[in-house]
Amino acid sequence: MRWPLDHIFVSAEFRLIAIKLGQDINSDHLPTYAKLSFEPEKAAEQQPEKPSEKQLKNAKEQAERVQL
């Protein structure tokens, strides 16, 4: 079974133009290519929405179950 375990982290000043996975290299990781554009004037547009009360409640309940 496979799931994405590799990530590319960038700050809000960058925009994603393209992303591709490379060929299997006999590893549990795949080569990843990202083409980015530096656009600091648009950083505010990429701020995530604040979570709803329902989402916050759900996250809190999940965290409490993990602590038990």
HTML snippet that shows the backbone in 3Dmol.js (N, CA, C, O; Angstrom):
<script src="https://3Dmol.org/build/3Dmol-min.js"></script>
<div id="view" style="width:600px;height:400px;position:relative"></div>
<script>
const pdb = `
ATOM      1  N   MET A   1       0.847  -1.170   0.000  1.00  0.00           N
ATOM      2  CA  MET A   1       0.000   0.000   0.000  1.00  0.00           C
ATOM      3  C   MET A   1       0.898   1.240   0.000  1.00  0.00           C
ATOM      4  O   MET A   1       1.907   1.273   0.705  1.00  0.00           O
ATOM      5  N   ARG A   2       0.541   2.246  -0.778  1.00  0.00           N
ATOM      6  CA  ARG A   2       1.327   3.485  -0.855  1.00  0.00           C
ATOM      7  C   ARG A   2       0.447   4.671  -0.518  1.00  0.00           C
ATOM      8  O   ARG A   2      -0.746   4.690  -0.821  1.00  0.00           O
ATOM      9  N   TRP A   3       1.041   5.636   0.099  1.00  0.00           N
ATOM     10  CA  TRP A   3       0.382   6.910   0.332  1.00  0.00           C
ATOM     11  C   TRP A   3       1.460   7.981   0.313  1.00  0.00           C
ATOM     12  O   TRP A   3       2.635   7.683   0.531  1.00  0.00           O
ATOM     13  N   PRO A   4       1.065   9.247   0.050  1.00  0.00           N
ATOM     14  CA  PRO A   4       2.078  10.301  -0.031  1.00  0.00           C
ATOM     15  C   PRO A   4       2.728  10.536   1.323  1.00  0.00           C
ATOM     16  O   PRO A   4       2.048  10.881   2.289  1.00  0.00           O
ATOM     17  N   LEU A   5       4.044  10.349   1.397  1.00  0.00           N
ATOM     18  CA  LEU A   5       4.719  10.650   2.645  1.00  0.00           C
ATOM     19  C   LEU A   5       5.736  11.774   2.475  1.00  0.00           C
ATOM     20  O   LEU A   5       6.280  12.276   3.459  1.00  0.00           O
ATOM     21  N   ASP A   6       5.991  12.164   1.248  1.00  0.00           N
ATOM     22  CA  ASP A   6       6.908  13.265   0.991  1.00  0.00           C
ATOM     23  C   ASP A   6       6.115  14.549   0.759  1.00  0.00           C
ATOM     24  O   ASP A   6       5.017  14.527   0.202  1.00  0.00           O
ATOM     25  N   HIS A   7       6.684  15.647   1.191  1.00  0.00           N
ATOM     26  CA  HIS A   7       6.012  16.938   1.058  1.00  0.00           C
ATOM     27  C   HIS A   7       6.998  17.984   0.562  1.00  0.00           C
ATOM     28  O   HIS A   7       8.211  17.837   0.714  1.00  0.00           O
ATOM     29  N   ILE A   8       6.471  19.017  -0.020  1.00  0.00           N
ATOM     30  CA  ILE A   8       7.257  20.191  -0.380  1.00  0.00           C
ATOM     31  C   ILE A   8       6.612  21.360   0.355  1.00  0.00           C
ATOM     32  O   ILE A   8       5.457  21.701   0.101  1.00  0.00           O
ATOM     33  N   PHE A   9       7.357  21.963   1.257  1.00  0.00           N
ATOM     34  CA  PHE A   9       6.837  23.094   2.020  1.00  0.00           C
ATOM     35  C   PHE A   9       7.432  24.383   1.478  1.00  0.00           C
ATOM     36  O   PHE A   9       8.643  24.490   1.284  1.00  0.00           O
ATOM     37  N   VAL A  10       6.576  25.352   1.239  1.00  0.00           N
ATOM     38  CA  VAL A  10       7.024  26.678   0.812  1.00  0.00           C
ATOM     39  C   VAL A  10       6.201  27.722   1.558  1.00  0.00           C
ATOM     40  O   VAL A  10       5.131  27.420   2.085  1.00  0.00           O
ATOM     41  N   SER A  11       6.700  28.928   1.596  1.00  0.00           N
ATOM     42  CA  SER A  11       5.953  29.997   2.250  1.00  0.00           C
ATOM     43  C   SER A  11       4.873  30.531   1.304  1.00  0.00           C
ATOM     44  O   SER A  11       4.858  30.199   0.119  1.00  0.00           O
ATOM     45  N   ALA A  12       3.987  31.346   1.828  1.00  0.00           N
ATOM     46  CA  ALA A  12       2.842  31.854   1.080  1.00  0.00           C
ATOM     47  C   ALA A  12       3.231  32.745  -0.096  1.00  0.00           C
ATOM     48  O   ALA A  12       2.388  33.059  -0.937  1.00  0.00           O
ATOM     49  N   GLU A  13       4.482  33.151  -0.165  1.00  0.00           N
ATOM     50  CA  GLU A  13       4.928  34.009  -1.271  1.00  0.00           C
ATOM     51  C   GLU A  13       5.103  33.246  -2.586  1.00  0.00           C
ATOM     52  O   GLU A  13       5.298  33.854  -3.638  1.00  0.00           O
ATOM     53  N   PHE A  14       5.035  31.930  -2.524  1.00  0.00           N
ATOM     54  CA  PHE A  14       5.230  31.115  -3.719  1.00  0.00           C
ATOM     55  C   PHE A  14       3.907  30.556  -4.213  1.00  0.00           C
ATOM     56  O   PHE A  14       3.025  30.223  -3.421  1.00  0.00           O
ATOM     57  N   ARG A  15       3.779  30.457  -5.525  1.00  0.00           N
ATOM     58  CA  ARG A  15       2.622  29.852  -6.180  1.00  0.00           C
ATOM     59  C   ARG A  15       3.084  28.595  -6.911  1.00  0.00           C
ATOM     60  O   ARG A  15       4.166  28.565  -7.498  1.00  0.00           O
ATOM     61  N   LEU A  16       2.261  27.578  -6.867  1.00  0.00           N
ATOM     62  CA  LEU A  16       2.568  26.339  -7.561  1.00  0.00           C
ATOM     63  C   LEU A  16       2.165  26.461  -9.027  1.00  0.00           C
ATOM     64  O   LEU A  16       1.023  26.793  -9.343  1.00  0.00           O
ATOM     65  N   ILE A  17       3.101  26.194  -9.903  1.00  0.00           N
ATOM     66  CA  ILE A  17       2.826  26.187 -11.334  1.00  0.00           C
ATOM     67  C   ILE A  17       2.616  24.752 -11.809  1.00  0.00           C
ATOM     68  O   ILE A  17       1.677  24.476 -12.557  1.00  0.00           O
ATOM     69  N   ALA A  18       3.479  23.842 -11.381  1.00  0.00           N
ATOM     70  CA  ALA A  18       3.367  22.437 -11.788  1.00  0.00           C
ATOM     71  C   ALA A  18       4.025  21.563 -10.734  1.00  0.00           C
ATOM     72  O   ALA A  18       4.958  21.979 -10.047  1.00  0.00           O
ATOM     73  N   ILE A  19       3.517  20.345 -10.624  1.00  0.00           N
ATOM     74  CA  ILE A  19       4.119  19.367  -9.726  1.00  0.00           C
ATOM     75  C   ILE A  19       4.075  18.010 -10.426  1.00  0.00           C
ATOM     76  O   ILE A  19       3.079  17.655 -11.055  1.00  0.00           O
ATOM     77  N   LYS A  20       5.157  17.269 -10.308  1.00  0.00           N
ATOM     78  CA  LYS A  20       5.250  15.960 -10.953  1.00  0.00           C
ATOM     79  C   LYS A  20       5.987  14.995 -10.032  1.00  0.00           C
ATOM     80  O   LYS A  20       6.850  15.388  -9.247  1.00  0.00           O
ATOM     81  N   LEU A  21       5.626  13.737 -10.151  1.00  0.00           N
ATOM     82  CA  LEU A  21       6.359  12.668  -9.470  1.00  0.00           C
ATOM     83  C   LEU A  21       7.253  11.984 -10.483  1.00  0.00           C
ATOM     84  O   LEU A  21       6.846  11.726 -11.615  1.00  0.00           O
ATOM     85  N   GLY A  22       8.466  11.695 -10.070  1.00  0.00           N
ATOM     86  CA  GLY A  22       9.400  10.996 -10.941  1.00  0.00           C
ATOM     87  C   GLY A  22       9.156   9.505 -10.914  1.00  0.00           C
ATOM     88  O   GLY A  22       8.240   9.018 -10.252  1.00  0.00           O
ATOM     89  N   GLN A  23       9.985   8.794 -11.640  1.00  0.00           N
ATOM     90  CA  GLN A  23       9.863   7.343 -11.713  1.00  0.00           C
ATOM     91  C   GLN A  23      10.360   6.694 -10.430  1.00  0.00           C
ATOM     92  O   GLN A  23      11.166   7.263  -9.694  1.00  0.00           O
ATOM     93  N   ASP A  24       9.869   5.516 -10.188  1.00  0.00           N
ATOM     94  CA  ASP A  24      10.244   4.741  -9.018  1.00  0.00           C
ATOM     95  C   ASP A  24      11.763   4.528  -9.016  1.00  0.00           C
ATOM     96  O   ASP A  24      12.344   4.141 -10.029  1.00  0.00           O
ATOM     97  N   ILE A  25      12.394   4.786  -7.869  1.00  0.00           N
ATOM     98  CA  ILE A  25      13.839   4.611  -7.731  1.00  0.00           C
ATOM     99  C   ILE A  25      14.159   3.529  -6.691  1.00  0.00           C
ATOM    100  O   ILE A  25      15.206   3.555  -6.044  1.00  0.00           O
ATOM    101  N   ASN A  26      13.229   2.584  -6.551  1.00  0.00           N
ATOM    102  CA  ASN A  26      13.377   1.483  -5.589  1.00  0.00           C
ATOM    103  C   ASN A  26      13.569   2.000  -4.166  1.00  0.00           C
ATOM    104  O   ASN A  26      14.450   1.544  -3.436  1.00  0.00           O
ATOM    105  N   SER A  27      12.734   2.950  -3.792  1.00  0.00           N
ATOM    106  CA  SER A  27      12.757   3.542  -2.465  1.00  0.00           C
ATOM    107  C   SER A  27      11.311   3.716  -2.017  1.00  0.00           C
ATOM    108  O   SER A  27      10.386   3.598  -2.819  1.00  0.00           O
ATOM    109  N   ASP A  28      11.126   3.996  -0.738  1.00  0.00           N
ATOM    110  CA  ASP A  28       9.773   4.322  -0.290  1.00  0.00           C
ATOM    111  C   ASP A  28       9.464   5.798  -0.570  1.00  0.00           C
ATOM    112  O   ASP A  28       8.410   6.297  -0.174  1.00  0.00           O
ATOM    113  N   HIS A  29      10.367   6.485  -1.243  1.00  0.00           N
ATOM    114  CA  HIS A  29      10.181   7.879  -1.657  1.00  0.00           C
ATOM    115  C   HIS A  29      10.202   7.949  -3.176  1.00  0.00           C
ATOM    116  O   HIS A  29      10.889   7.163  -3.828  1.00  0.00           O
ATOM    117  N   LEU A  30       9.463   8.874  -3.732  1.00  0.00           N
ATOM    118  CA  LEU A  30       9.505   9.115  -5.162  1.00  0.00           C
ATOM    119  C   LEU A  30      10.135  10.485  -5.402  1.00  0.00           C
ATOM    120  O   LEU A  30       9.888  11.414  -4.634  1.00  0.00           O
ATOM    121  N   PRO A  31      10.928  10.625  -6.436  1.00  0.00           N
ATOM    122  CA  PRO A  31      11.450  11.948  -6.762  1.00  0.00           C
ATOM    123  C   PRO A  31      10.277  12.893  -7.047  1.00  0.00           C
ATOM    124  O   PRO A  31       9.332  12.523  -7.744  1.00  0.00           O
ATOM    125  N   THR A  32      10.341  14.081  -6.520  1.00  0.00           N
ATOM    126  CA  THR A  32       9.266  15.054  -6.693  1.00  0.00           C
ATOM    127  C   THR A  32       9.831  16.332  -7.279  1.00  0.00           C
ATOM    128  O   THR A  32      10.862  16.836  -6.834  1.00  0.00           O
ATOM    129  N   TYR A  33       9.142  16.848  -8.283  1.00  0.00           N
ATOM    130  CA  TYR A  33       9.540  18.086  -8.952  1.00  0.00           C
ATOM    131  C   TYR A  33       8.420  19.093  -8.790  1.00  0.00           C
ATOM    132  O   TYR A  33       7.256  18.767  -9.020  1.00  0.00           O
ATOM    133  N   ALA A  34       8.754  20.303  -8.401  1.00  0.00           N
ATOM    134  CA  ALA A  34       7.762  21.373  -8.309  1.00  0.00           C
ATOM    135  C   ALA A  34       8.314  22.609  -9.002  1.00  0.00           C
ATOM    136  O   ALA A  34       9.457  23.006  -8.775  1.00  0.00           O
ATOM    137  N   LYS A  35       7.494  23.204  -9.841  1.00  0.00           N
ATOM    138  CA  LYS A  35       7.835  24.478 -10.471  1.00  0.00           C
ATOM    139  C   LYS A  35       7.025  25.546  -9.745  1.00  0.00           C
ATOM    140  O   LYS A  35       5.796  25.487  -9.701  1.00  0.00           O
ATOM    141  N   LEU A  36       7.731  26.520  -9.176  1.00  0.00           N
ATOM    142  CA  LEU A  36       7.101  27.548  -8.352  1.00  0.00           C
ATOM    143  C   LEU A  36       7.329  28.925  -8.956  1.00  0.00           C
ATOM    144  O   LEU A  36       8.284  29.152  -9.699  1.00  0.00           O
ATOM    145  N   SER A  37       6.435  29.828  -8.620  1.00  0.00           N
ATOM    146  CA  SER A  37       6.575  31.223  -9.014  1.00  0.00           C
ATOM    147  C   SER A  37       6.615  32.062  -7.743  1.00  0.00           C
ATOM    148  O   SER A  37       5.777  31.896  -6.858  1.00  0.00           O
ATOM    149  N   PHE A  38       7.589  32.963  -7.654  1.00  0.00           N
ATOM    150  CA  PHE A  38       7.718  33.831  -6.482  1.00  0.00           C
ATOM    151  C   PHE A  38       6.849  35.061  -6.694  1.00  0.00           C
ATOM    152  O   PHE A  38       7.144  35.886  -7.558  1.00  0.00           O
ATOM    153  N   GLU A  39       5.769  35.193  -5.906  1.00  0.00           N
ATOM    154  CA  GLU A  39       4.811  36.292  -6.039  1.00  0.00           C
ATOM    155  C   GLU A  39       4.455  36.834  -4.652  1.00  0.00           C
ATOM    156  O   GLU A  39       3.347  36.608  -4.166  1.00  0.00           O
ATOM    157  N   PRO A  40       5.388  37.549  -4.012  1.00  0.00           N
ATOM    158  CA  PRO A  40       5.146  38.002  -2.642  1.00  0.00           C
ATOM    159  C   PRO A  40       3.942  38.934  -2.496  1.00  0.00           C
ATOM    160  O   PRO A  40       3.342  39.011  -1.424  1.00  0.00           O
ATOM    161  N   GLU A  41       3.597  39.630  -3.555  1.00  0.00           N
ATOM    162  CA  GLU A  41       2.457  40.548  -3.475  1.00  0.00           C
ATOM    163  C   GLU A  41       1.122  39.812  -3.332  1.00  0.00           C
ATOM    164  O   GLU A  41       0.118  40.429  -2.976  1.00  0.00           O
ATOM    165  N   LYS A  42       1.096  38.516  -3.600  1.00  0.00           N
ATOM    166  CA  LYS A  42      -0.138  37.730  -3.497  1.00  0.00           C
ATOM    167  C   LYS A  42      -0.149  36.807  -2.273  1.00  0.00           C
ATOM    168  O   LYS A  42      -1.023  35.949  -2.158  1.00  0.00           O
ATOM    169  N   ALA A  43       0.794  36.973  -1.380  1.00  0.00           N
ATOM    170  CA  ALA A  43       0.900  36.079  -0.225  1.00  0.00           C
ATOM    171  C   ALA A  43      -0.368  36.076   0.621  1.00  0.00           C
ATOM    172  O   ALA A  43      -0.766  35.026   1.125  1.00  0.00           O
ATOM    173  N   ALA A  44      -1.004  37.222   0.784  1.00  0.00           N
ATOM    174  CA  ALA A  44      -2.199  37.294   1.630  1.00  0.00           C
ATOM    175  C   ALA A  44      -3.350  36.461   1.069  1.00  0.00           C
ATOM    176  O   ALA A  44      -4.217  36.019   1.823  1.00  0.00           O
ATOM    177  N   GLU A  45      -3.365  36.244  -0.237  1.00  0.00           N
ATOM    178  CA  GLU A  45      -4.430  35.449  -0.855  1.00  0.00           C
ATOM    179  C   GLU A  45      -4.336  33.972  -0.481  1.00  0.00           C
ATOM    180  O   GLU A  45      -5.313  33.236  -0.625  1.00  0.00           O
ATOM    181  N   GLN A  46      -3.197  33.541  -0.014  1.00  0.00           N
ATOM    182  CA  GLN A  46      -2.981  32.125   0.236  1.00  0.00           C
ATOM    183  C   GLN A  46      -3.086  31.755   1.713  1.00  0.00           C
ATOM    184  O   GLN A  46      -2.665  30.668   2.109  1.00  0.00           O
ATOM    185  N   GLN A  47      -3.624  32.616   2.504  1.00  0.00           N
ATOM    186  CA  GLN A  47      -3.816  32.299   3.914  1.00  0.00           C
ATOM    187  C   GLN A  47      -4.985  31.339   4.056  1.00  0.00           C
ATOM    188  O   GLN A  47      -6.023  31.544   3.428  1.00  0.00           O
ATOM    189  N   PRO A  48      -4.843  30.308   4.855  1.00  0.00           N
ATOM    190  CA  PRO A  48      -5.939  29.347   5.009  1.00  0.00           C
ATOM    191  C   PRO A  48      -7.130  29.972   5.727  1.00  0.00           C
ATOM    192  O   PRO A  48      -6.987  30.905   6.518  1.00  0.00           O
ATOM    193  N   GLU A  49      -8.300  29.435   5.430  1.00  0.00           N
ATOM    194  CA  GLU A  49      -9.508  29.886   6.124  1.00  0.00           C
ATOM    195  C   GLU A  49      -9.438  29.432   7.575  1.00  0.00           C
ATOM    196  O   GLU A  49      -8.870  28.384   7.881  1.00  0.00           O
ATOM    197  N   LYS A  50     -10.013  30.220   8.452  1.00  0.00           N
ATOM    198  CA  LYS A  50     -10.057  29.827   9.860  1.00  0.00           C
ATOM    199  C   LYS A  50     -11.015  28.658  10.012  1.00  0.00           C
ATOM    200  O   LYS A  50     -12.038  28.602   9.329  1.00  0.00           O
ATOM    201  N   PRO A  51     -10.694  27.716  10.908  1.00  0.00           N
ATOM    202  CA  PRO A  51     -11.578  26.562  11.092  1.00  0.00           C
ATOM    203  C   PRO A  51     -12.912  26.965  11.715  1.00  0.00           C
ATOM    204  O   PRO A  51     -12.991  27.921  12.486  1.00  0.00           O
ATOM    205  N   SER A  52     -13.940  26.227  11.370  1.00  0.00           N
ATOM    206  CA  SER A  52     -15.262  26.468  11.946  1.00  0.00           C
ATOM    207  C   SER A  52     -15.287  25.943  13.378  1.00  0.00           C
ATOM    208  O   SER A  52     -14.392  25.211  13.802  1.00  0.00           O
ATOM    209  N   GLU A  53     -16.306  26.321  14.100  1.00  0.00           N
ATOM    210  CA  GLU A  53     -16.466  25.819  15.475  1.00  0.00           C
ATOM    211  C   GLU A  53     -16.583  24.290  15.471  1.00  0.00           C
ATOM    212  O   GLU A  53     -16.042  23.620  16.350  1.00  0.00           O
ATOM    213  N   LYS A  54     -17.285  23.750  14.488  1.00  0.00           N
ATOM    214  CA  LYS A  54     -17.446  22.299  14.382  1.00  0.00           C
ATOM    215  C   LYS A  54     -16.090  21.623  14.152  1.00  0.00           C
ATOM    216  O   LYS A  54     -15.804  20.594  14.764  1.00  0.00           O
ATOM    217  N   GLN A  55     -15.254  22.189  13.279  1.00  0.00           N
ATOM    218  CA  GLN A  55     -13.939  21.628  13.028  1.00  0.00           C
ATOM    219  C   GLN A  55     -13.065  21.686  14.277  1.00  0.00           C
ATOM    220  O   GLN A  55     -12.350  20.730  14.576  1.00  0.00           O
ATOM    221  N   LEU A  56     -13.116  22.791  15.002  1.00  0.00           N
ATOM    222  CA  LEU A  56     -12.342  22.922  16.232  1.00  0.00           C
ATOM    223  C   LEU A  56     -12.792  21.901  17.275  1.00  0.00           C
ATOM    224  O   LEU A  56     -11.967  21.282  17.948  1.00  0.00           O
ATOM    225  N   LYS A  57     -14.108  21.734  17.401  1.00  0.00           N
ATOM    226  CA  LYS A  57     -14.650  20.768  18.362  1.00  0.00           C
ATOM    227  C   LYS A  57     -14.199  19.355  17.994  1.00  0.00           C
ATOM    228  O   LYS A  57     -13.791  18.584  18.862  1.00  0.00           O
ATOM    229  N   ASN A  58     -14.274  19.018  16.704  1.00  0.00           N
ATOM    230  CA  ASN A  58     -13.866  17.697  16.237  1.00  0.00           C
ATOM    231  C   ASN A  58     -12.379  17.457  16.521  1.00  0.00           C
ATOM    232  O   ASN A  58     -12.006  16.380  16.986  1.00  0.00           O
ATOM    233  N   ALA A  59     -11.533  18.445  16.246  1.00  0.00           N
ATOM    234  CA  ALA A  59     -10.092  18.309  16.489  1.00  0.00           C
ATOM    235  C   ALA A  59      -9.813  18.118  17.979  1.00  0.00           C
ATOM    236  O   ALA A  59      -8.967  17.306  18.356  1.00  0.00           O
ATOM    237  N   LYS A  60     -10.516  18.858  18.814  1.00  0.00           N
ATOM    238  CA  LYS A  60     -10.325  18.743  20.255  1.00  0.00           C
ATOM    239  C   LYS A  60     -10.724  17.349  20.739  1.00  0.00           C
ATOM    240  O   LYS A  60     -10.024  16.749  21.554  1.00  0.00           O
ATOM    241  N   GLU A  61     -11.844  16.836  20.237  1.00  0.00           N
ATOM    242  CA  GLU A  61     -12.291  15.500  20.626  1.00  0.00           C
ATOM    243  C   GLU A  61     -11.288  14.438  20.188  1.00  0.00           C
ATOM    244  O   GLU A  61     -11.012  13.501  20.937  1.00  0.00           O
ATOM    245  N   GLN A  62     -10.746  14.575  18.992  1.00  0.00           N
ATOM    246  CA  GLN A  62      -9.756  13.611  18.504  1.00  0.00           C
ATOM    247  C   GLN A  62      -8.497  13.652  19.357  1.00  0.00           C
ATOM    248  O   GLN A  62      -7.940  12.607  19.692  1.00  0.00           O
ATOM    249  N   ALA A  63      -8.043  14.853  19.711  1.00  0.00           N
ATOM    250  CA  ALA A  63      -6.848  15.001  20.534  1.00  0.00           C
ATOM    251  C   ALA A  63      -7.062  14.387  21.914  1.00  0.00           C
ATOM    252  O   ALA A  63      -6.153  13.770  22.469  1.00  0.00           O
ATOM    253  N   GLU A  64      -8.252  14.553  22.461  1.00  0.00           N
ATOM    254  CA  GLU A  64      -8.537  13.991  23.781  1.00  0.00           C
ATOM    255  C   GLU A  64      -8.546  12.462  23.729  1.00  0.00           C
ATOM    256  O   GLU A  64      -8.108  11.816  24.681  1.00  0.00           O
ATOM    257  N   ARG A  65      -9.031  11.877  22.645  1.00  0.00           N
ATOM    258  CA  ARG A  65      -9.047  10.407  22.508  1.00  0.00           C
ATOM    259  C   ARG A  65      -7.625   9.878  22.405  1.00  0.00           C
ATOM    260  O   ARG A  65      -7.332   8.811  22.946  1.00  0.00           O
ATOM    261  N   VAL A  66      -6.748  10.584  21.736  1.00  0.00           N
ATOM    262  CA  VAL A  66      -5.361  10.148  21.574  1.00  0.00           C
ATOM    263  C   VAL A  66      -4.622  10.176  22.895  1.00  0.00           C
ATOM    264  O   VAL A  66      -3.757   9.335  23.136  1.00  0.00           O
ATOM    265  N   GLN A  67      -4.947  11.128  23.754  1.00  0.00           N
ATOM    266  CA  GLN A  67      -4.271  11.272  25.040  1.00  0.00           C
ATOM    267  C   GLN A  67      -4.638  10.176  26.021  1.00  0.00           C
ATOM    268  O   GLN A  67      -3.918   9.955  26.994  1.00  0.00           O
ATOM    269  N   LEU A  68      -5.743   9.486  25.785  1.00  0.00           N
ATOM    270  CA  LEU A  68      -6.173   8.451  26.735  1.00  0.00           C
ATOM    271  C   LEU A  68      -5.330   7.234  26.702  1.00  0.00           C
ATOM    272  O   LEU A  68      -5.582   6.289  27.450  1.00  0.00           O
TER     273      LEU A  68
END
`;
const viewer = $3Dmol.createViewer("view");
viewer.addModel(pdb, "pdb");
viewer.setStyle({}, {cartoon: {color: "spectrum"}});
viewer.zoomTo();
viewer.render();
</script>
